[in-house]
């Protein structure tokens, strides 16, 4: 009987070589001596010897036993004449992981899909909160078969093709020899079971499409694109998996008077020249109802009045924003003869100066006040 050569000598590596060096040497030798490539008479035996050496030296435990006891320490562990041993990982490197790839493992529970519903609410509803009823198209577990897919009174059976594993093995040939690939069982689609009599309601799909009415609580303070999550109200999961979530996206309709910036409500209030000059008390709308607002004599265009805590509630903390009243002064475009005469008389008593730096606030001061009030 021919004495076996030293495995390190077979692979042409030193005993201190690491796994990467051993693997690189094996890869080159395996390709050089594979019988499908090398037609020399001794190529097949040489290839088997190389493969056997690599199986031992690529395994830390086997390599340690070989280093200590030689061939006697690994007797019965090597691939020998008929095996490919550690060649699978090299083949995987060459061919993208097809060797022994377990692409067909039985499929486990899968979470259901998330769903989205868009709703519109009024400005007032966004401020104070509301409750809306919505209709949601979604998939649910079939109530008749309780998700088994089989007609009530019957049950699924273990797939005869894969024996319940959900996968089948196939031996394929390549220029490097035979290898085993594992794929999804075509008989059961990876579930491991087959249905002889399908449920008449879901047709064996285990889930049904339905519409469900849900009530959604809209909290006070929401704004455009606020997202509300309803856990577990999405599509039902597959194979016993959990349901997905339902996301409700809010769109807030425009208001007749108000605009919104963050948690503040903005109101443009237009008064006439007489009111701005002499002062007045006017009624203004707020989100809480009408309120009285005093206009001080000499009020300038762009003057800001801040009404504390008349704004939108904060979503995640207590308190509310403010209502910001921006006063605009309307200049009449047409006057009656009586009004024109009155203005002419008034004009005679007013200064003709066009710029004043000593009294009151100028235009740029009002613009500064406005930016500060709006947080700009």
Steps between C-alpha positions, in 0.01 A plus 500: 500500500640839400583718799306824514694818442513777754195723454705819519724361227197409288374858511848650476467712815703535818374371834477856632274608210169653594158407366507758222831367363374142514179594325680694227737214429217247495297711262780515247583129525135394484447686178826370357437132569123466467433202266266704284784742427818292530500192275820345639442144624606581856300826522198339668708339776695820546176697529363262764824529696484879488137499607569265789786715623292814487211343692733430790707818498201735451338371820665628819418192708606250233815701428596500868450121520708452183781723627515295821445143382548512124274297272403275789336795675258561216439151377144474372454880490647571160284500189716232343440367154135583468446837670547867435528601865572869538459576129149641558620833633739541207221420256286752683769763445525418128130477426327746734390268777304240299671200653274370770322836518197458719274729306202281565477485877145457622343841510413615850251759621501824300378837622210655310537810285457849643213706357444872450177700507475877436227705666403870493390691810398859558723766656292493818519120523878518473511750787261325738527138389227275373404141424453376147361178360692363205463202269814293452540241220731231634569128515390301803545140608217294356242448774350186344820295484678700774799548276561135414389536136309170522126457476345493849487138614828417323862574581822556306728197469877470501643547152597163355766655279709673768372309805405823671840669473390749235814436294634252248857401420633466150836358391650697212813442297763758413852499367608477864285196568163454662349728757174517690266796473205551732191678373141570593278200464282545188229280646419716803675826422717468810218466752563131565134407458244457227126556493279238339173695532541875493288732709215629286524845658871578455573241227786365703673838531442506878419872489213698351464857375249697699405851612491600862354806669734650759477800729810717512560742783664817369687677783482877545782687329557286189617666181540411134681166451463403865517119505290295739593135544242232579700197604385169356232650274687431175492185286492167680830315523576180310555161660408625845703821481384825662288754317653817360414850615261760361632854454248783478637816335319823581430790265365820659262714295555875469311736730299799390687743728793328662840384388731284702870511573605221734275528803415868439187621321536808282218744425527797264269772636412785265385830655432839342702818531268652756521195726878497474522871573240542771501151648205268534373177651428226248374145510740240357468124446714262703501123497307515828238741369468876462696736725532877542827661395593859580668697224722765653493850348778550245529130416737456207469252208667170587450542875505165682267394779570164665216320675658250735384136504246549221694281259532128430565248780842336506486136398749356747485745789255724676423856400397675181649741253381858455277687260690770317290789369669701227322832453470633147372852425276528196559815294179595316537509121188711446350768721167675503504877464431536872785261590740675263417837655560361847839363398589832338423677823700244697791533261527869578566418865755220448872529454637465147807308618540167328770349721507507877776342708394635835140399549339160476622200305588498136426235238815302570422494872161346425657244269740409779208460744321280249799271450546464873133423553508232232824355624688582180 
